[in-house]
Amino acid sequence: MSMKIRRTLRELGFAAGLVTGAMALLPAYSADSMTCVGTGSAPVRWTPGPYPRGSRILQVGANHDLKLPSDAARVARNGDVVEIDGGTYPDTAVWKQSNLWIRGVNGRPHLIAPEKLAQDKAIWVLRGSDVIVENIEMSGARVPARNGAGIRAQGKGLTVRASCFHNNENGILTSNDPANWLVVEFSEFGRNGFGDGKSHNLYVGLVSRFEMRFSYSHGAREGHLVKSRAANNLIEYNRLIDDPDGTASYELDLPSGGASLVRGNVIVQSELSPNQTMVSYAAEKRDSPRPGRLTMAFNTLYSLRRNPVFVTNRSAESALLVNNVFAGAAGKPLPMEQHEVDRMLGRIKEDSTSAPKVKIAFTSGDMVKIREGTFESFEGTVEGVDEHSGKISVLIEIFGRSTPVELDHWQVEAV
């Protein structure tokens, strides 16, 4: 963490409910670092809990019969405990068991991605239900599809504690199964992402529930520090702090909306961020977001970027912001217009005659590329522009037929 960021947070005192002065205890981050830099949000530390009584324990390491985690994955049964000795393992595995508890012991085992990953997806593909992973480090996951992950969560329920994911294309990537859920505690995510904006430090799909607490996410390569499409999100007491030279896009992206409580976090935007917005809500589901609304309380948001946008809410439901600190900015933050304040407070209902016009840089006939959303990376031709709503109509080819799609003007870029 840069001295500039550390000094600012210390001056803010009890920012986000964390004793931020304790962050100085963590070693400084190097862009060339290939290891984890912390163990979650200081001063909270993870304490291993007891295993269920009667569990069979499989031991993995150089001094055991099972030399590699993949050896244990082949013989484990539902309800087993797998203990992996500290050390380096160039290994990959598919875990099919449910109620499995995997824990690093005697140090933290480091899983380094081999050239060929399990199912061309991840270092570990988890397909069982109610799996716990603790004290594991994973790095180097890359696949031809550019979405290689440390863990691919394809079962029905995963809890990750005290673990570190760095230099992968995705730290953790979940399925879109509404029966699935993810809880992350005391963990770190750093320098993940392919660099094309489509992979992230932590990427949660259309699952039922996502919880993240006491964790640290930083330095995503052109992607987001945390992205979740879950129906219910609880994100509390984390450090979502980009590196001084970081190029993370959003610090927190909740593109599908949903019932989302963001509480007690320290959120810092790098000067080099390619995106003005720090926290984005319902950007992809403006007209039909998942039920619920965004609530933000007791967070500290600090930007080193010129003219930042701290929070963007694109749903029709008003966001609730309580006792947050918004600070920083190398330049002066852009003031909200009165009509924007009225809309946020629900005082007016916009229509096409009263809404101010949006200045849109495109005209009919322009070639554009869709930068995010359902048709991300598609190229097409602008068919029409509506400056009242800020939307444009773009003709794209789907199955060989020209099809018009309506997009927000910020979702496209010139080709």
C-alpha positions as CSV (number, residue, x, y, z in Angstrom):
1,M,0.0,0.0,0.0
2,S,1.5,3.4,-0.9
3,M,2.4,5.9,1.8
4,K,-0.1,8.3,0.3
5,I,-3.0,5.9,0.7
6,R,-1.8,4.7,4.2
7,R,-1.4,8.2,5.5
8,T,-4.9,9.2,4.2
9,L,-6.6,6.3,5.8
10,R,-4.8,6.8,9.1
11,E,-6.0,10.4,9.1
12,L,-9.6,9.2,8.7
13,G,-9.2,7.3,12.0
14,F,-11.7,4.4,12.5
15,A,-12.5,4.2,8.8
16,A,-15.0,1.5,8.0
17,G,-14.9,0.1,11.5
18,L,-11.3,-1.1,11.1
19,V,-8.3,0.2,13.0
20,T,-6.7,1.4,9.9
21,G,-3.4,2.3,11.5
22,A,-2.9,-1.5,11.9
23,M,-2.7,-1.7,8.1
24,A,0.8,-0.4,8.4
25,L,1.8,-3.8,9.8
26,L,1.3,-5.4,6.4
27,P,4.4,-5.5,4.1
28,A,4.4,-3.1,1.1
29,Y,3.2,-4.5,-2.2
30,S,5.5,-5.0,-5.1
31,A,4.2,-5.2,-8.7
32,D,6.6,-8.0,-9.2
33,S,5.4,-9.9,-6.2
34,M,4.3,-13.5,-6.7
35,T,3.2,-14.1,-3.2
36,C,0.4,-12.9,-0.8
37,V,1.0,-9.7,1.1
38,G,-1.4,-10.1,4.0
39,T,-3.9,-12.4,5.7
40,G,-7.1,-10.5,5.5
41,S,-8.1,-7.2,7.0
42,A,-5.9,-6.2,9.9
43,P,-6.3,-6.5,12.9
44,V,-8.7,-9.4,12.6
45,R,-7.0,-12.8,12.2
46,W,-8.4,-16.2,11.3
47,T,-8.4,-19.0,13.9
48,P,-8.9,-22.6,12.7
49,G,-12.0,-24.3,14.0
50,P,-12.5,-27.9,15.0
51,Y,-13.4,-30.6,12.4
52,P,-16.7,-32.4,12.8
53,R,-16.4,-35.3,15.2
54,G,-15.6,-38.6,13.6
55,S,-14.2,-37.2,10.4
56,R,-11.8,-39.3,8.4
57,I,-8.6,-37.3,7.9
58,L,-6.5,-37.7,4.7
59,Q,-3.0,-36.2,4.9
60,V,-1.2,-34.8,1.9
61,G,2.5,-34.0,1.5
62,A,6.0,-35.2,0.8
63,N,6.0,-37.3,4.0
64,H,2.7,-39.0,3.4
65,D,1.3,-41.7,1.1
66,L,-0.7,-39.0,-0.7
67,K,1.9,-36.8,-2.3
68,L,-0.4,-34.4,-4.1
69,P,-3.8,-32.8,-3.6
70,S,-5.0,-34.5,-6.7
71,D,-4.1,-37.9,-5.1
72,A,-6.5,-37.0,-2.3
73,A,-9.2,-35.9,-4.7
74,R,-9.2,-39.3,-6.3
75,V,-9.7,-41.3,-3.1
76,A,-11.7,-38.9,-0.8
77,R,-15.2,-39.6,0.3
78,N,-18.1,-37.3,1.3
79,G,-17.5,-35.8,4.7
80,D,-13.7,-36.3,4.7
81,V,-11.1,-33.8,6.0
82,V,-8.1,-33.3,3.8
83,E,-5.0,-31.7,5.4
84,I,-2.3,-30.5,3.0
85,D,1.2,-29.8,4.3
86,G,2.8,-26.4,3.5
87,G,4.9,-26.5,0.4
88,T,4.7,-26.0,-3.4
89,Y,2.4,-28.2,-5.5
90,P,2.4,-27.8,-9.3
91,D,-0.9,-29.7,-9.4
92,T,-4.6,-29.5,-10.5
93,A,-7.6,-31.5,-9.4
94,V,-11.4,-32.0,-9.7
95,W,-13.1,-32.5,-6.3
96,K,-16.5,-34.3,-6.6
97,Q,-17.1,-34.9,-2.9
98,S,-19.6,-33.0,-0.7
99,N,-19.2,-31.9,2.9
100,L,-15.5,-31.9,2.3
101,W,-13.1,-29.8,4.5
102,I,-9.7,-29.0,2.9
103,R,-7.2,-27.2,5.1
104,G,-3.5,-26.2,4.7
105,V,-1.5,-27.2,7.7
106,N,2.2,-26.7,8.8
107,G,2.4,-23.6,6.7
108,R,0.4,-22.6,3.7
109,P,0.4,-24.9,0.7
110,H,0.9,-23.1,-2.6
111,L,-0.9,-24.6,-5.6
112,I,0.9,-23.4,-8.8
113,A,-1.0,-24.0,-12.0
114,P,0.5,-26.6,-14.3
115,E,0.3,-26.0,-18.1
116,K,-2.9,-28.0,-18.3
117,L,-5.7,-27.2,-15.8
118,A,-8.5,-29.5,-14.6
119,Q,-11.2,-29.5,-17.3
120,D,-9.5,-26.5,-18.9
121,K,-11.1,-24.4,-16.1
122,A,-9.2,-24.1,-12.9
123,I,-6.5,-25.3,-10.5
124,W,-9.3,-26.8,-8.5
125,V,-12.8,-27.5,-9.9
126,L,-15.2,-28.1,-6.9
127,R,-18.4,-29.9,-7.8
128,G,-19.6,-31.0,-4.4
129,S,-21.9,-29.3,-2.0
130,D,-21.0,-27.6,1.3
131,V,-17.3,-27.6,0.8
132,I,-14.8,-25.6,3.0
133,V,-11.4,-24.5,1.8
134,E,-8.9,-23.0,4.3
135,N,-5.4,-21.7,4.3
136,I,-4.6,-22.4,0.6
137,E,-2.6,-20.2,-1.9
138,M,-3.2,-20.5,-5.7
139,S,-1.5,-18.7,-8.6
140,G,-0.9,-18.9,-12.3
141,A,-4.3,-20.2,-13.6
142,R,-4.6,-19.6,-17.4
143,V,-6.7,-21.3,-20.0
144,P,-7.3,-20.7,-23.7
145,A,-10.8,-19.2,-22.9
146,R,-9.0,-16.5,-20.8
147,N,-11.0,-17.3,-17.7
148,G,-8.8,-19.7,-15.8
149,A,-9.5,-19.6,-12.1
150,G,-7.8,-20.6,-8.9
151,I,-11.1,-22.2,-7.9
152,R,-14.1,-22.9,-10.1
153,A,-17.0,-23.3,-7.8
154,Q,-19.6,-25.5,-9.6
155,G,-21.2,-27.2,-6.6
156,K,-23.9,-26.0,-4.2
157,G,-22.1,-24.1,-1.5
158,L,-18.5,-23.1,-0.9
159,T,-16.8,-21.4,2.0
160,V,-13.2,-20.1,1.6
161,R,-11.2,-18.8,4.5
162,A,-7.7,-17.5,5.1
163,S,-6.7,-18.2,1.4
164,C,-4.9,-16.2,-1.2
165,F,-5.4,-16.0,-5.0
166,H,-3.0,-14.1,-7.1
167,N,-1.8,-13.8,-10.7
168,N,-4.7,-15.9,-12.1
169,E,-7.2,-14.9,-14.8
170,N,-9.9,-15.2,-12.1
171,G,-9.3,-15.7,-8.4
172,I,-12.5,-17.5,-7.8
173,L,-15.2,-18.0,-10.5
174,T,-18.6,-19.5,-9.6
175,S,-21.3,-21.1,-11.7
176,N,-24.7,-19.4,-12.5
177,D,-26.6,-22.0,-10.5
178,P,-29.2,-20.3,-8.2
179,A,-28.7,-23.3,-5.8
180,N,-25.0,-22.3,-5.4
181,W,-23.6,-19.8,-2.8
182,L,-20.2,-18.5,-1.8
183,V,-18.8,-17.2,1.5
184,V,-15.3,-15.7,1.6
185,E,-13.5,-14.7,4.8
186,F,-10.0,-13.6,5.8
187,S,-8.8,-14.0,2.3
188,E,-6.7,-12.1,-0.3
189,F,-7.1,-11.5,-4.0
190,G,-4.4,-9.7,-6.0
191,R,-3.3,-9.1,-9.6
192,N,-5.8,-11.5,-11.1
193,G,-7.3,-10.9,-14.5
194,F,-6.3,-11.5,-18.1
195,G,-6.2,-7.8,-18.8
196,D,-9.2,-7.6,-21.2
197,G,-11.8,-6.4,-18.6
198,K,-13.7,-9.7,-18.7
199,S,-12.0,-11.5,-15.8
200,H,-11.7,-10.3,-12.2
201,N,-10.1,-10.8,-8.8
202,L,-13.4,-12.4,-7.6
203,Y,-16.2,-13.2,-10.0
204,V,-19.6,-14.4,-8.6
205,G,-22.3,-15.5,-11.0
206,L,-26.1,-15.8,-10.7
207,V,-26.0,-17.6,-7.4
208,S,-28.4,-17.2,-4.5
209,R,-26.0,-15.7,-2.0
210,F,-22.5,-14.1,-1.7
211,E,-20.9,-13.0,1.5
212,M,-17.4,-11.5,1.8
213,R,-15.8,-10.2,5.0
214,F,-12.5,-9.4,6.6
215,S,-10.8,-9.8,3.2
216,Y,-8.4,-7.8,1.0
217,S,-8.8,-7.4,-2.8
218,H,-6.3,-5.3,-4.8
219,G,-4.6,-4.8,-8.2
220,A,-7.1,-6.5,-10.6
221,R,-5.7,-6.3,-14.1
222,E,-8.3,-4.1,-16.0
223,G,-11.1,-6.1,-14.3
224,H,-13.0,-5.4,-11.0
225,L,-11.8,-6.0,-7.5
226,V,-15.1,-7.7,-6.7
227,K,-17.9,-8.6,-9.1
228,S,-21.1,-10.3,-8.1
229,R,-24.4,-11.1,-9.8
230,A,-25.8,-12.9,-6.7
231,A,-29.4,-12.4,-5.7
232,N,-28.2,-11.4,-2.2
233,N,-24.9,-9.8,-1.4
234,L,-23.3,-9.1,2.0
235,I,-20.0,-7.3,1.7
236,E,-18.6,-6.2,5.1
237,Y,-15.4,-5.1,6.7
238,N,-13.1,-5.6,3.8
239,R,-10.3,-3.6,2.2
240,L,-11.1,-3.1,-1.5
241,I,-8.0,-1.1,-2.2
242,D,-6.3,-0.9,-5.6
243,D,-2.5,-0.9,-5.8
244,P,-0.8,2.4,-6.3
245,D,0.0,1.4,-9.9
246,G,-3.3,-0.6,-10.2
247,T,-5.6,-0.5,-13.2
248,A,-8.8,-2.0,-11.6
249,S,-12.0,-0.9,-13.3
250,Y,-14.7,-0.9,-10.6
251,E,-13.7,-1.6,-7.0
252,L,-17.1,-3.2,-6.5
253,D,-19.5,-4.2,-9.3
254,L,-23.0,-5.5,-8.6
255,P,-24.3,-5.5,-12.2
256,S,-27.5,-7.5,-11.7
257,G,-28.7,-5.5,-8.6
258,G,-30.1,-7.7,-5.9
259,A,-30.5,-7.2,-2.1
260,S,-27.0,-5.8,-1.4
261,L,-25.6,-4.6,1.9
262,V,-22.2,-3.0,1.7
263,R,-21.0,-2.2,5.3
264,G,-17.8,-1.1,7.0
265,N,-15.4,-1.4,4.1
266,V,-12.4,0.7,3.1
267,I,-12.6,1.3,-0.7
268,V,-9.8,3.0,-2.5
269,Q,-9.5,3.9,-6.2
270,S,-6.2,4.1,-8.0
271,E,-5.2,7.3,-9.8
272,L,-4.7,5.1,-12.9
273,S,-8.2,3.5,-12.8
274,P,-9.7,3.4,-16.4
275,N,-13.2,3.9,-14.9
276,Q,-14.6,6.9,-13.0
277,T,-17.0,4.8,-10.9
278,M,-15.9,3.0,-7.8
279,V,-19.1,1.2,-6.8
280,S,-21.6,0.3,-9.6
281,Y,-25.1,-1.2,-9.0
282,A,-27.5,-2.7,-11.6
283,A,-25.5,-1.5,-14.6
284,E,-26.6,-4.5,-16.7
285,K,-30.1,-4.8,-15.4
286,R,-31.3,-1.2,-15.3
287,D,-34.8,-1.9,-16.3
288,S,-35.3,-5.3,-14.6
289,P,-32.7,-5.8,-11.8
290,R,-32.9,-8.6,-9.3
291,P,-35.2,-7.8,-6.4
292,G,-33.8,-5.6,-3.6
293,R,-31.8,-2.4,-3.3
294,L,-28.3,-1.2,-2.6
295,T,-27.6,-0.2,1.0
296,M,-24.2,1.3,1.9
297,A,-23.4,2.1,5.5
298,F,-20.2,3.0,7.5
299,N,-17.9,2.7,4.5
300,T,-14.9,4.9,3.6
301,L,-14.5,5.6,-0.1
302,Y,-11.3,7.4,-1.2
303,S,-10.2,8.2,-4.7
304,L,-6.9,9.2,-6.1
305,R,-8.4,9.7,-9.6
306,R,-9.6,13.0,-11.0
307,N,-13.3,13.6,-10.9
308,P,-14.4,10.2,-9.5
309,V,-18.0,8.9,-9.3
310,F,-18.1,7.2,-5.9
311,V,-21.5,5.3,-6.4
312,T,-23.6,4.7,-9.5
313,N,-27.1,3.3,-9.0
314,R,-28.7,2.4,-12.3
315,S,-31.8,0.7,-10.9
316,A,-35.2,2.4,-10.4
317,E,-35.0,1.7,-6.7
318,S,-33.4,4.4,-4.6
319,A,-30.1,3.4,-2.9
320,L,-29.8,3.9,0.8
321,L,-26.4,5.5,1.8
322,V,-25.9,6.0,5.6
323,N,-22.8,7.4,7.4
324,N,-20.3,6.9,4.6
325,V,-17.1,8.9,4.1
326,F,-16.4,10.1,0.5
327,A,-13.0,11.7,0.2
328,G,-9.9,12.3,-1.9
329,A,-9.8,13.1,-5.6
330,A,-6.8,14.7,-7.3
331,G,-9.4,16.9,-9.0
332,K,-12.7,18.3,-7.8
333,P,-15.5,15.8,-7.7
334,L,-18.3,16.5,-10.2
335,P,-21.3,18.1,-8.4
336,M,-24.7,16.4,-8.8
337,E,-27.3,18.3,-10.8
338,Q,-30.5,19.1,-8.9
339,H,-32.5,16.8,-11.2
340,E,-30.1,14.0,-10.3
341,V,-30.6,14.7,-6.5
342,D,-34.4,14.7,-7.0
343,R,-34.3,11.5,-8.9
344,M,-32.2,9.8,-6.2
345,L,-34.5,10.9,-3.5
346,G,-37.6,9.8,-5.5
347,R,-39.0,13.4,-5.8
348,I,-39.6,13.3,-9.5
349,K,-40.5,10.8,-12.2
350,E,-38.6,11.3,-15.3
351,D,-40.3,11.4,-18.7
352,S,-39.0,12.1,-22.2
353,T,-40.1,15.8,-22.1
354,S,-38.7,16.9,-18.7
355,A,-35.4,14.9,-18.6
356,P,-32.3,16.8,-19.7
357,K,-30.6,15.7,-22.8
358,V,-27.5,13.5,-22.6
359,K,-24.6,14.4,-24.8
360,I,-23.9,11.3,-26.9
361,A,-20.8,11.1,-29.1
362,F,-22.3,8.7,-31.6
363,T,-24.6,9.3,-34.6
364,S,-26.5,7.0,-36.9
365,G,-24.1,5.0,-39.1
366,D,-21.2,5.0,-36.7
367,M,-19.4,1.7,-36.2
368,V,-19.2,0.8,-32.5
369,K,-18.1,-2.1,-30.2
370,I,-20.1,-3.1,-27.2
371,R,-17.9,-2.9,-24.1
372,E,-20.1,-4.7,-21.5
373,G,-23.4,-6.4,-21.0
374,T,-25.0,-9.4,-22.7
375,F,-23.5,-8.6,-26.1
376,E,-20.1,-7.7,-24.9
377,S,-17.4,-7.6,-27.7
378,F,-20.0,-7.5,-30.5
379,E,-19.5,-4.9,-33.2
380,G,-22.3,-3.2,-35.0
381,T,-23.7,0.0,-36.5
382,V,-25.6,2.8,-34.7
383,E,-29.2,2.8,-35.9
384,G,-30.5,5.6,-33.7
385,V,-29.7,7.9,-30.7
386,D,-32.1,9.1,-28.0
387,E,-30.5,11.9,-26.0
388,H,-33.4,12.1,-23.6
389,S,-32.9,8.6,-22.3
390,G,-29.2,8.3,-23.0
391,K,-29.8,5.2,-25.0
392,I,-28.7,4.2,-28.5
393,S,-29.9,1.4,-30.9
394,V,-27.2,-0.7,-32.4
395,L,-27.6,-3.3,-35.2
396,I,-25.6,-6.4,-34.6
397,E,-25.5,-9.8,-36.3
398,I,-26.9,-12.7,-34.4
399,F,-27.0,-16.0,-36.3
400,G,-26.4,-14.2,-39.5
401,R,-29.3,-11.8,-39.1
402,S,-29.1,-8.0,-38.3
403,T,-30.8,-7.5,-35.0
404,P,-31.3,-4.2,-33.2
405,V,-30.4,-4.0,-29.5
406,E,-31.0,-1.0,-27.2
407,L,-28.0,0.0,-25.0
408,D,-26.9,2.8,-22.7
409,H,-24.5,5.1,-24.6
410,W,-21.7,4.3,-22.1
411,Q,-21.9,0.6,-23.0
412,V,-20.3,1.1,-26.4
413,E,-17.1,2.5,-27.7
414,A,-15.9,3.6,-31.2
415,V,-14.3,1.0,-33.4
